[in-house]
Amino acid sequence: MNEEDEIITKIPIRLSNRLSLQIHQFPLLSRPLQAPPSAEASGKRITARIKPQSRVLEIHVPVDTRPEVYNTERGHELGKGQQDDDREQNQERKGKGREGEEPRLAEVRLRSEEIPQRGVQMLGIVHENELHLHPVSAIHQFRPTLTYLDIISRKSRRRGGDDSDSDSDDGPPPDPDEPAPTAAPPKKEKKTAAGEAKEVQVSARRIDDKAGNLSQLSNARKEMLAIIRAEQEESWQNLEFCGMTTEEAGHSLDQFFSYNNEELHCSTDVTTFLTTAPKT
């Protein structure tokens, strides 16, 4: 601030940490996350579940299944793939759908990915001419999960039989951390006279210098696979989803504001703050 700048107003700052506040980002631009009106009219609601140890959230949003906007045949195909995907991962929800009813895709699933935080991030709201700050504990980005499409694609390749160009039946893909086997060069046929001597040159190539790097990459890959396996084996726990206009959401917003008049005093000087701040 320059010396000539004039202070127009001062806003009190209040700090609160009563909530375990998380920021959830959805690919919805400026639209709120809500079920279609036709789905709400039929009694369908947004549901959510969590894997606490893996810190993964999933939100299920009902889709509009009116005949004029919904492809019933394609919906049954996708619903069967989603059901098979849940069964393979032992994540099939009990009591979902009626017995004997053909499954159909009736919801869009949004799965979270936690974004690492650098430093402490705060959420601020100006309320009654006061700035209320609250630290953010976690940030999650939600994207549609379409793993059931892999199940459908795999079945389509199997139905193709041996004439299919797919290599899905050739076994698992090679480990990218292991050295690729070197193919023997094609032998060149050369006609030689009987009894004529030939000179053969043989060269050896050392790969010991790459063994250490390959071992480190292999260990990192094993750790990554272990994390993925642990996430798949962990069971989901159901959560209650409360929309923006619900009474529960209004109560949570009231807890965000702090009415404590205790003054805070900074115990860190400017020099210490600048030297300890994370570098970008």
Salt bridges, closest charged atoms under 4 A:
GLU58 OE1 - ARG49 NH2 2.63
GLU58 OE1 - HIS60 NE2 2.75
GLU58 OE2 - ARG111 NH2 2.79
ASP64 OD2 - ARG66 NH2 2.72
GLU68 OE2 - ARG66 NH1 3.69
GLU77 OE1 - ARG74 NH1 2.93
ASP84 OD2 - LYS80 NZ 3.04
ASP84 OD1 - ARG87 NH1 2.99
ASP84 OD2 - LYS155 NZ 2.21
ASP86 OD2 - ARG109 NH2 2.90
GLU88 OE2 - ARG154 NH1 3.09
GLU92 OE2 - ARG87 NH2 3.56
GLU107 OE2 - HIS60 ND1 3.44
GLU107 OE2 - ARG93 NH2 2.61
GLU107 OE1 - LYS96 NZ 3.83
GLU107 OE2 - ARG109 NE 3.23
GLU113 OE1 - ARG143 NH1 3.24
GLU114 OE1 - ARG55 NE 2.81
GLU128 OE2 - HIS127 NE2 3.63
GLU130 OE1 - ARG14 NE 2.76
GLU130 OE1 - HIS132 NE2 3.65
ASP175 OD2 - ARG221 NH1 3.44
ASP208 OD2 - ARG206 NH2 3.70
GLU231 OE2 - ARG111 NH1 3.97
